[in-house]
Amino acid sequence: RAAASKLCTQDVDTALEGAADMVLVLKNTSAPICVHIAQRASSLGIPVFFEASCEGLSALEEASAQGIEFIYADSDTFENYTGIHTRDVEHCLKCCLAVEQKVKSHFYIIRIKNRGLFVYDGKFYNIVSATDLSEAYVKCGFADIEVAALASEYLVSEDIVRSCRVAEIADKIARQSATVRIPSREIIENFALENDIDL
């Protein structure tokens, strides 16, 4: 996250000169860099995955950014940006619809604190229940693990619900082991099998 806050446009352009499969933009990336990434990656046909902040969403809205694969954020970010509280399914949907009117994306994903992920694709919504998440999620900063696992899995499977389940499992494993890295696919699939979780 520290590196993300110090990115400049030259860093972005240099990184995208290679054969990038995707771009994952973390929450503390500055608003101008969020816009530059979205525009540059879109021109190259590279999917962009945003862990959004209010500032980033506002900048993307102003720039009418295109090519965004998913916007992921915690409920506080979505609520602050839209003014709609995510207290239940109906309000989560209203919140996503409000964001959709301002920033175009294939998917909108709300991390509802310790209750799981709410996913909206422009037509349908789904709720991926948390794997016994606790308030440790908020305190320990494992959001990077979850959003990175989500983007990585989606790049392979192109199944957003499976990707959310994988992200939830990766987050839980990382917190249990206090290791800030994405667990391997084998570890995640074994965890799912042992805990009777249908991926």
Buried (B, 14 or more C-beta within 10 A) or exposed (E): EEEBEEBEEEBBEEBBEEEEEBBBBBBBBBBBBBBBBBBBBBEEEBBBBBBBBBBBBBBBBEBEBBBBBBBBBBBBBBBBBBEBEBEEEEBBBBBBBBBBEBBBBBBBBBBBBEBBBBBBBEEEBEBBEBBEBEEBBBEBEBBBBBBBBBBBBBBEEEEBBBBBBBBBBBBBBBBEEEEEEBBEBEBBBBBBEEEEBEB
